[in-house]
Amino acid sequence: MPHFVYMIGSFKNLKLTTYVGYTNNLKSRINKHNTDKGAKFTKGRLWKIMYYEKYKTRRKALKREYFLKKHRKLRNIIKDKFINNENINTITI
């Protein structure tokens, strides 16, 4: 079963807020975020997938999630590419 690390974004007052998470069902998880059943931080907003990566093991996905949550520079690069409508490739490890 594949595991995903994802970054979602939501605009409010012209400011883009991001959230990084892990799941094994990406569509279901994003739907939960958008119906106020996801993480407490994401309630009350409309979220779009900005970036995701697919992994074969849960362990690798969780390691990558931790890395993305801690490295703001990388998150800001993804954010800038999303704002400028540039293609952001996903990777499978």
Backbone atoms as SQL, in Angstrom:
CREATE TABLE atoms (id INTEGER PRIMARY KEY, chain TEXT, resi INTEGER, resn TEXT, atom TEXT, x REAL, y REAL, z REAL);
INSERT INTO atoms VALUES
  (1, 'A', 1, 'MET', 'N', 0.840, -1.176, 0.000),
  (2, 'A', 1, 'MET', 'CA', 0.000, 0.000, 0.000),
  (3, 'A', 1, 'MET', 'C', 0.889, 1.245, 0.000),
  (4, 'A', 2, 'PRO', 'N', 0.617, 2.198, -0.870),
  (5, 'A', 2, 'PRO', 'CA', 1.435, 3.415, -0.910),
  (6, 'A', 2, 'PRO', 'C', 1.129, 4.341, 0.274),
  (7, 'A', 3, 'HIS', 'N', 2.106, 5.125, 0.627),
  (8, 'A', 3, 'HIS', 'CA', 1.973, 6.120, 1.696),
  (9, 'A', 3, 'HIS', 'C', 2.373, 7.466, 1.104),
  (10, 'A', 4, 'PHE', 'N', 1.694, 8.509, 1.525),
  (11, 'A', 4, 'PHE', 'CA', 1.906, 9.834, 0.949),
  (12, 'A', 4, 'PHE', 'C', 2.290, 10.847, 2.011),
  (13, 'A', 5, 'VAL', 'N', 3.191, 11.730, 1.636),
  (14, 'A', 5, 'VAL', 'CA', 3.486, 12.933, 2.390),
  (15, 'A', 5, 'VAL', 'C', 2.987, 14.065, 1.510),
  (16, 'A', 6, 'TYR', 'N', 2.234, 14.976, 2.088),
  (17, 'A', 6, 'TYR', 'CA', 1.622, 16.016, 1.265),
  (18, 'A', 6, 'TYR', 'C', 1.750, 17.378, 1.929),
  (19, 'A', 7, 'MET', 'N', 1.654, 18.389, 1.091),
  (20, 'A', 7, 'MET', 'CA', 1.617, 19.763, 1.575),
  (21, 'A', 7, 'MET', 'C', 0.391, 20.406, 0.950),
  (22, 'A', 8, 'ILE', 'N', -0.468, 20.942, 1.786),
  (23, 'A', 8, 'ILE', 'CA', -1.672, 21.613, 1.297),
  (24, 'A', 8, 'ILE', 'C', -1.580, 23.091, 1.641),
  (25, 'A', 9, 'GLY', 'N', -2.323, 23.896, 0.903),
  (26, 'A', 9, 'GLY', 'CA', -2.300, 25.328, 1.132),
  (27, 'A', 9, 'GLY', 'C', -3.690, 25.922, 1.079),
  (28, 'A', 10, 'SER', 'N', -3.842, 27.049, 1.782),
  (29, 'A', 10, 'SER', 'CA', -5.110, 27.755, 1.816),
  (30, 'A', 10, 'SER', 'C', -4.835, 29.252, 1.889),
  (31, 'A', 11, 'PHE', 'N', -5.545, 30.013, 1.048),
  (32, 'A', 11, 'PHE', 'CA', -5.408, 31.467, 1.064),
  (33, 'A', 11, 'PHE', 'C', -6.433, 32.079, 1.994),
  (34, 'A', 12, 'LYS', 'N', -5.982, 33.059, 2.788),
  (35, 'A', 12, 'LYS', 'CA', -6.881, 33.849, 3.628),
  (36, 'A', 12, 'LYS', 'C', -6.274, 35.241, 3.727),
  (37, 'A', 13, 'ASN', 'N', -7.042, 36.238, 3.322),
  (38, 'A', 13, 'ASN', 'CA', -6.548, 37.617, 3.322),
  (39, 'A', 13, 'ASN', 'C', -5.240, 37.753, 2.546),
  (40, 'A', 14, 'LEU', 'N', -5.189, 37.128, 1.385),
  (41, 'A', 14, 'LEU', 'CA', -4.033, 37.154, 0.481),
  (42, 'A', 14, 'LEU', 'C', -2.770, 36.528, 1.074),
  (43, 'A', 15, 'LYS', 'N', -2.903, 35.777, 2.140),
  (44, 'A', 15, 'LYS', 'CA', -1.765, 35.087, 2.735),
  (45, 'A', 15, 'LYS', 'C', -1.970, 33.586, 2.574),
  (46, 'A', 16, 'LEU', 'N', -0.919, 32.907, 2.116),
  (47, 'A', 16, 'LEU', 'CA', -0.977, 31.461, 1.912),
  (48, 'A', 16, 'LEU', 'C', -0.452, 30.748, 3.157),
  (49, 'A', 17, 'THR', 'N', -1.312, 29.931, 3.751),
  (50, 'A', 17, 'THR', 'CA', -0.953, 29.114, 4.906),
  (51, 'A', 17, 'THR', 'C', -0.778, 27.685, 4.427),
  (52, 'A', 18, 'THR', 'N', 0.239, 26.997, 4.948),
  (53, 'A', 18, 'THR', 'CA', 0.502, 25.619, 4.518),
  (54, 'A', 18, 'THR', 'C', 0.409, 24.653, 5.692),
  (55, 'A', 19, 'TYR', 'N', 0.200, 23.395, 5.332),
  (56, 'A', 19, 'TYR', 'CA', 0.130, 22.304, 6.301),
  (57, 'A', 19, 'TYR', 'C', 0.768, 21.081, 5.655),
  (58, 'A', 20, 'VAL', 'N', 1.596, 20.372, 6.416),
  (59, 'A', 20, 'VAL', 'CA', 2.247, 19.150, 5.932),
  (60, 'A', 20, 'VAL', 'C', 1.695, 17.974, 6.722),
  (61, 'A', 21, 'GLY', 'N', 1.365, 16.885, 6.012),
  (62, 'A', 21, 'GLY', 'CA', 0.827, 15.717, 6.679),
  (63, 'A', 21, 'GLY', 'C', 1.213, 14.427, 5.983),
  (64, 'A', 22, 'TYR', 'N', 0.755, 13.330, 6.565),
  (65, 'A', 22, 'TYR', 'CA', 1.030, 11.977, 6.071),
  (66, 'A', 22, 'TYR', 'C', -0.296, 11.224, 6.004),
  (67, 'A', 23, 'THR', 'N', -0.442, 10.357, 4.999),
  (68, 'A', 23, 'THR', 'CA', -1.639, 9.523, 4.888),
  (69, 'A', 23, 'THR', 'C', -1.359, 8.336, 3.981),
  (70, 'A', 24, 'ASN', 'N', -2.264, 7.354, 4.007),
  (71, 'A', 24, 'ASN', 'CA', -2.171, 6.267, 3.048),
  (72, 'A', 24, 'ASN', 'C', -3.315, 6.353, 2.034),
  (73, 'A', 25, 'ASN', 'N', -4.170, 7.374, 2.152),
  (74, 'A', 25, 'ASN', 'CA', -5.252, 7.617, 1.205),
  (75, 'A', 25, 'ASN', 'C', -5.368, 9.123, 0.997),
  (76, 'A', 26, 'LEU', 'N', -4.706, 9.626, -0.005),
  (77, 'A', 26, 'LEU', 'CA', -4.585, 11.064, -0.214),
  (78, 'A', 26, 'LEU', 'C', -5.927, 11.745, -0.476),
  (79, 'A', 27, 'LYS', 'N', -6.744, 11.189, -1.358),
  (80, 'A', 27, 'LYS', 'CA', -8.039, 11.816, -1.680),
  (81, 'A', 27, 'LYS', 'C', -8.932, 11.921, -0.448),
  (82, 'A', 28, 'SER', 'N', -8.998, 10.848, 0.306),
  (83, 'A', 28, 'SER', 'CA', -9.827, 10.834, 1.506),
  (84, 'A', 28, 'SER', 'C', -9.332, 11.849, 2.531),
  (85, 'A', 29, 'ARG', 'N', -8.033, 11.925, 2.691),
  (86, 'A', 29, 'ARG', 'CA', -7.455, 12.833, 3.688),
  (87, 'A', 29, 'ARG', 'C', -7.719, 14.290, 3.335),
  (88, 'A', 30, 'ILE', 'N', -7.562, 14.659, 2.071),
  (89, 'A', 30, 'ILE', 'CA', -7.823, 16.041, 1.664),
  (90, 'A', 30, 'ILE', 'C', -9.299, 16.359, 1.847),
  (91, 'A', 31, 'ASN', 'N', -10.147, 15.407, 1.521),
  (92, 'A', 31, 'ASN', 'CA', -11.579, 15.594, 1.720),
  (93, 'A', 31, 'ASN', 'C', -11.891, 15.845, 3.201),
  (94, 'A', 32, 'LYS', 'N', -11.235, 15.119, 4.085),
  (95, 'A', 32, 'LYS', 'CA', -11.437, 15.329, 5.524),
  (96, 'A', 32, 'LYS', 'C', -10.997, 16.725, 5.946),
  (97, 'A', 33, 'HIS', 'N', -9.871, 17.182, 5.428),
  (98, 'A', 33, 'HIS', 'CA', -9.418, 18.545, 5.759),
  (99, 'A', 33, 'HIS', 'C', -10.452, 19.573, 5.319),
  (100, 'A', 34, 'ASN', 'N', -11.059, 19.370, 4.163),
  (101, 'A', 34, 'ASN', 'CA', -12.013, 20.341, 3.621),
  (102, 'A', 34, 'ASN', 'C', -13.412, 20.221, 4.208),
  (103, 'A', 35, 'THR', 'N', -13.677, 19.177, 4.977),
  (104, 'A', 35, 'THR', 'CA', -14.990, 19.030, 5.613),
  (105, 'A', 35, 'THR', 'C', -14.876, 19.110, 7.133),
  (106, 'A', 36, 'ASP', 'N', -13.828, 19.752, 7.623),
  (107, 'A', 36, 'ASP', 'CA', -13.602, 19.989, 9.051),
  (108, 'A', 36, 'ASP', 'C', -13.487, 18.714, 9.885),
  (109, 'A', 37, 'LYS', 'N', -13.035, 17.633, 9.278),
  (110, 'A', 37, 'LYS', 'CA', -12.822, 16.388, 10.011),
  (111, 'A', 37, 'LYS', 'C', -11.342, 16.026, 10.056),
  (112, 'A', 38, 'GLY', 'N', -10.506, 16.907, 9.542),
  (113, 'A', 38, 'GLY', 'CA', -9.070, 16.655, 9.529),
  (114, 'A', 38, 'GLY', 'C', -8.423, 17.203, 10.787),
  (115, 'A', 39, 'ALA', 'N', -7.190, 17.588, 10.690),
  (116, 'A', 39, 'ALA', 'CA', -6.449, 18.139, 11.822),
  (117, 'A', 39, 'ALA', 'C', -7.090, 19.441, 12.296),
  (118, 'A', 40, 'LYS', 'N', -6.987, 19.714, 13.573),
  (119, 'A', 40, 'LYS', 'CA', -7.583, 20.920, 14.157),
  (120, 'A', 40, 'LYS', 'C', -7.097, 22.185, 13.456),
  (121, 'A', 41, 'PHE', 'N', -5.839, 22.221, 13.097),
  (122, 'A', 41, 'PHE', 'CA', -5.243, 23.387, 12.430),
  (123, 'A', 41, 'PHE', 'C', -5.919, 23.702, 11.102),
  (124, 'A', 42, 'THR', 'N', -6.447, 22.696, 10.427),
  (125, 'A', 42, 'THR', 'CA', -6.965, 22.892, 9.069),
  (126, 'A', 42, 'THR', 'C', -8.460, 23.197, 9.016),
  (127, 'A', 43, 'LYS', 'N', -9.127, 23.216, 10.123),
  (128, 'A', 43, 'LYS', 'CA', -10.579, 23.419, 10.134),
  (129, 'A', 43, 'LYS', 'C', -10.954, 24.836, 9.706),
  (130, 'A', 44, 'GLY', 'N', -12.048, 24.923, 8.946),
  (131, 'A', 44, 'GLY', 'CA', -12.598, 26.220, 8.572),
  (132, 'A', 44, 'GLY', 'C', -11.999, 26.859, 7.338),
  (133, 'A', 45, 'ARG', 'N', -11.237, 26.122, 6.571),
  (134, 'A', 45, 'ARG', 'CA', -10.616, 26.652, 5.358),
  (135, 'A', 45, 'ARG', 'C', -10.785, 25.682, 4.208),
  (136, 'A', 46, 'LEU', 'N', -10.602, 26.188, 2.994),
  (137, 'A', 46, 'LEU', 'CA', -10.601, 25.348, 1.804),
  (138, 'A', 46, 'LEU', 'C', -9.146, 25.093, 1.427),
  (139, 'A', 47, 'TRP', 'N', -8.750, 23.814, 1.378),
  (140, 'A', 47, 'TRP', 'CA', -7.366, 23.428, 1.141),
  (141, 'A', 47, 'TRP', 'C', -7.194, 22.829, -0.237),
  (142, 'A', 48, 'LYS', 'N', -6.041, 23.114, -0.848),
  (143, 'A', 48, 'LYS', 'CA', -5.660, 22.526, -2.136),
  (144, 'A', 48, 'LYS', 'C', -4.318, 21.836, -1.977),
  (145, 'A', 49, 'ILE', 'N', -4.159, 20.721, -2.693),
  (146, 'A', 49, 'ILE', 'CA', -2.878, 20.028, -2.667),
  (147, 'A', 49, 'ILE', 'C', -1.858, 20.868, -3.432),
  (148, 'A', 50, 'MET', 'N', -0.755, 21.179, -2.774),
  (149, 'A', 50, 'MET', 'CA', 0.314, 21.932, -3.403),
  (150, 'A', 50, 'MET', 'C', 1.420, 20.990, -3.877),
  (151, 'A', 51, 'TYR', 'N', 1.621, 19.914, -3.137),
  (152, 'A', 51, 'TYR', 'CA', 2.752, 19.032, -3.386),
  (153, 'A', 51, 'TYR', 'C', 2.519, 17.722, -2.650),
  (154, 'A', 52, 'TYR', 'N', 2.948, 16.614, -3.268),
  (155, 'A', 52, 'TYR', 'CA', 2.921, 15.348, -2.550),
  (156, 'A', 52, 'TYR', 'C', 4.020, 14.430, -3.064),
  (157, 'A', 53, 'GLU', 'N', 4.385, 13.489, -2.212),
  (158, 'A', 53, 'GLU', 'CA', 5.378, 12.478, -2.545),
  (159, 'A', 53, 'GLU', 'C', 4.798, 11.121, -2.167),
  (160, 'A', 54, 'LYS', 'N', 5.122, 10.110, -2.938),
  (161, 'A', 54, 'LYS', 'CA', 4.607, 8.760, -2.717),
  (162, 'A', 54, 'LYS', 'C', 5.751, 7.865, -2.264),
  (163, 'A', 55, 'TYR', 'N', 5.492, 7.085, -1.215),
  (164, 'A', 55, 'TYR', 'CA', 6.496, 6.186, -0.658),
  (165, 'A', 55, 'TYR', 'C', 5.949, 4.765, -0.569),
  (166, 'A', 56, 'LYS', 'N', 6.853, 3.813, -0.610),
  (167, 'A', 56, 'LYS', 'CA', 6.459, 2.404, -0.516),
  (168, 'A', 56, 'LYS', 'C', 6.284, 1.962, 0.932),
  (169, 'A', 57, 'THR', 'N', 6.974, 2.622, 1.862),
  (170, 'A', 57, 'THR', 'CA', 6.866, 2.232, 3.266),
  (171, 'A', 57, 'THR', 'C', 6.401, 3.401, 4.127),
  (172, 'A', 58, 'ARG', 'N', 5.701, 3.054, 5.189),
  (173, 'A', 58, 'ARG', 'CA', 5.197, 4.061, 6.129),
  (174, 'A', 58, 'ARG', 'C', 6.369, 4.775, 6.811),
  (175, 'A', 59, 'ARG', 'N', 7.372, 4.025, 7.148),
  (176, 'A', 59, 'ARG', 'CA', 8.525, 4.584, 7.848),
  (177, 'A', 59, 'ARG', 'C', 9.206, 5.701, 7.043),
  (178, 'A', 60, 'LYS', 'N', 9.434, 5.455, 5.758),
  (179, 'A', 60, 'LYS', 'CA', 10.067, 6.472, 4.901),
  (180, 'A', 60, 'LYS', 'C', 9.180, 7.704, 4.781),
  (181, 'A', 61, 'ALA', 'N', 7.887, 7.486, 4.676),
  (182, 'A', 61, 'ALA', 'CA', 6.952, 8.608, 4.556),
  (183, 'A', 61, 'ALA', 'C', 6.956, 9.459, 5.827),
  (184, 'A', 62, 'LEU', 'N', 6.950, 8.826, 6.971),
  (185, 'A', 62, 'LEU', 'CA', 6.945, 9.568, 8.229),
  (186, 'A', 62, 'LEU', 'C', 8.250, 10.336, 8.443),
  (187, 'A', 63, 'LYS', 'N', 9.362, 9.751, 8.027),
  (188, 'A', 63, 'LYS', 'CA', 10.647, 10.461, 8.112),
  (189, 'A', 63, 'LYS', 'C', 10.625, 11.722, 7.246),
  (190, 'A', 64, 'ARG', 'N', 10.081, 11.572, 6.044),
  (191, 'A', 64, 'ARG', 'CA', 10.019, 12.710, 5.122),
  (192, 'A', 64, 'ARG', 'C', 9.053, 13.780, 5.629),
  (193, 'A', 65, 'GLU', 'N', 7.939, 13.362, 6.215),
  (194, 'A', 65, 'GLU', 'CA', 6.988, 14.320, 6.780),
  (195, 'A', 65, 'GLU', 'C', 7.673, 15.157, 7.853),
  (196, 'A', 66, 'TYR', 'N', 8.396, 14.503, 8.728),
  (197, 'A', 66, 'TYR', 'CA', 9.123, 15.196, 9.789),
  (198, 'A', 66, 'TYR', 'C', 10.112, 16.193, 9.193),
  (199, 'A', 67, 'PHE', 'N', 10.829, 15.770, 8.160),
  (200, 'A', 67, 'PHE', 'CA', 11.804, 16.635, 7.498),
  (201, 'A', 67, 'PHE', 'C', 11.129, 17.877, 6.915),
  (202, 'A', 68, 'LEU', 'N', 10.026, 17.689, 6.196),
  (203, 'A', 68, 'LEU', 'CA', 9.329, 18.829, 5.585),
  (204, 'A', 68, 'LEU', 'C', 8.760, 19.782, 6.631),
  (205, 'A', 69, 'LYS', 'N', 8.277, 19.237, 7.734),
  (206, 'A', 69, 'LYS', 'CA', 7.720, 20.087, 8.783),
  (207, 'A', 69, 'LYS', 'C', 8.792, 20.959, 9.423),
  (208, 'A', 70, 'LYS', 'N', 10.000, 20.476, 9.493),
  (209, 'A', 70, 'LYS', 'CA', 11.080, 21.205, 10.161),
  (210, 'A', 70, 'LYS', 'C', 11.865, 22.143, 9.245),
  (211, 'A', 71, 'HIS', 'N', 11.804, 21.955, 7.931),
  (212, 'A', 71, 'HIS', 'CA', 12.614, 22.744, 7.006),
  (213, 'A', 71, 'HIS', 'C', 11.764, 23.762, 6.252),
  (214, 'A', 72, 'ARG', 'N', 11.687, 24.951, 6.812),
  (215, 'A', 72, 'ARG', 'CA', 10.863, 26.013, 6.249),
  (216, 'A', 72, 'ARG', 'C', 11.364, 26.473, 4.878),
  (217, 'A', 73, 'LYS', 'N', 12.675, 26.437, 4.658),
  (218, 'A', 73, 'LYS', 'CA', 13.203, 26.875, 3.355),
  (219, 'A', 73, 'LYS', 'C', 12.617, 26.045, 2.223),
  (220, 'A', 74, 'LEU', 'N', 12.600, 24.743, 2.398),
  (221, 'A', 74, 'LEU', 'CA', 12.040, 23.863, 1.376),
  (222, 'A', 74, 'LEU', 'C', 10.550, 24.106, 1.206),
  (223, 'A', 75, 'ARG', 'N', 9.835, 24.285, 2.303),
  (224, 'A', 75, 'ARG', 'CA', 8.397, 24.580, 2.231),
  (225, 'A', 75, 'ARG', 'C', 8.156, 25.901, 1.495),
  (226, 'A', 76, 'ASN', 'N', 9.014, 26.883, 1.718),
  (227, 'A', 76, 'ASN', 'CA', 8.861, 28.166, 1.038),
  (228, 'A', 76, 'ASN', 'C', 9.141, 28.058, -0.459),
  (229, 'A', 77, 'ILE', 'N', 10.072, 27.202, -0.842),
  (230, 'A', 77, 'ILE', 'CA', 10.335, 26.972, -2.270),
  (231, 'A', 77, 'ILE', 'C', 9.103, 26.363, -2.925),
  (232, 'A', 78, 'ILE', 'N', 8.522, 25.362, -2.292),
  (233, 'A', 78, 'ILE', 'CA', 7.300, 24.742, -2.822),
  (234, 'A', 78, 'ILE', 'C', 6.172, 25.765, -2.888),
  (235, 'A', 79, 'LYS', 'N', 6.058, 26.566, -1.855),
  (236, 'A', 79, 'LYS', 'CA', 5.022, 27.602, -1.790),
  (237, 'A', 79, 'LYS', 'C', 5.176, 28.596, -2.949),
  (238, 'A', 80, 'ASP', 'N', 6.398, 29.059, -3.189),
  (239, 'A', 80, 'ASP', 'CA', 6.656, 30.011, -4.278),
  (240, 'A', 80, 'ASP', 'C', 6.313, 29.405, -5.633),
  (241, 'A', 81, 'LYS', 'N', 6.683, 28.160, -5.845),
  (242, 'A', 81, 'LYS', 'CA', 6.368, 27.503, -7.117),
  (243, 'A', 81, 'LYS', 'C', 4.860, 27.354, -7.291),
  (244, 'A', 82, 'PHE', 'N', 4.158, 27.057, -6.220),
  (245, 'A', 82, 'PHE', 'CA', 2.702, 26.922, -6.275),
  (246, 'A', 82, 'PHE', 'C', 2.054, 28.263, -6.621),
  (247, 'A', 83, 'ILE', 'N', 2.504, 29.318, -5.980),
  (248, 'A', 83, 'ILE', 'CA', 1.954, 30.650, -6.226),
  (249, 'A', 83, 'ILE', 'C', 2.192, 31.063, -7.675),
  (250, 'A', 84, 'ASN', 'N', 3.358, 30.710, -8.236),
  (251, 'A', 84, 'ASN', 'CA', 3.705, 31.080, -9.608),
  (252, 'A', 84, 'ASN', 'C', 3.206, 30.069, -10.635),
  (253, 'A', 85, 'ASN', 'N', 2.397, 29.115, -10.214),
  (254, 'A', 85, 'ASN', 'CA', 1.822, 28.083, -11.088),
  (255, 'A', 85, 'ASN', 'C', 2.872, 27.290, -11.846),
  (256, 'A', 86, 'GLU', 'N', 4.012, 27.044, -11.225),
  (257, 'A', 86, 'GLU', 'CA', 5.040, 26.222, -11.852),
  (258, 'A', 86, 'GLU', 'C', 4.760, 24.761, -11.550),
  (259, 'A', 87, 'ASN', 'N', 5.189, 23.899, -12.457),
  (260, 'A', 87, 'ASN', 'CA', 5.029, 22.463, -12.220),
  (261, 'A', 87, 'ASN', 'C', 5.936, 22.021, -11.090),
  (262, 'A', 88, 'ILE', 'N', 5.362, 21.294, -10.165),
  (263, 'A', 88, 'ILE', 'CA', 6.129, 20.732, -9.067),
  (264, 'A', 88, 'ILE', 'C', 6.029, 19.225, -9.218),
  (265, 'A', 89, 'ASN', 'N', 7.139, 18.599, -9.476),
  (266, 'A', 89, 'ASN', 'CA', 7.145, 17.147, -9.658),
  (267, 'A', 89, 'ASN', 'C', 7.026, 16.440, -8.319),
  (268, 'A', 90, 'THR', 'N', 6.401, 15.288, -8.337),
  (269, 'A', 90, 'THR', 'CA', 6.354, 14.444, -7.156),
  (270, 'A', 90, 'THR', 'C', 7.346, 13.318, -7.358),
  (271, 'A', 91, 'ILE', 'N', 7.781, 12.738, -6.274),
  (272, 'A', 91, 'ILE', 'CA', 8.751, 11.662, -6.371),
  (273, 'A', 91, 'ILE', 'C', 8.245, 10.422, -5.645),
  (274, 'A', 92, 'THR', 'N', 8.677, 9.288, -6.093),
  (275, 'A', 92, 'THR', 'CA', 8.362, 8.016, -5.439),
  (276, 'A', 92, 'THR', 'C', 9.663, 7.414, -4.934),
  (277, 'A', 93, 'ILE', 'N', 9.658, 7.062, -3.674),
  (278, 'A', 93, 'ILE', 'CA', 10.863, 6.470, -3.082),
  (279, 'A', 93, 'ILE', 'C', 10.515, 5.120, -2.501);
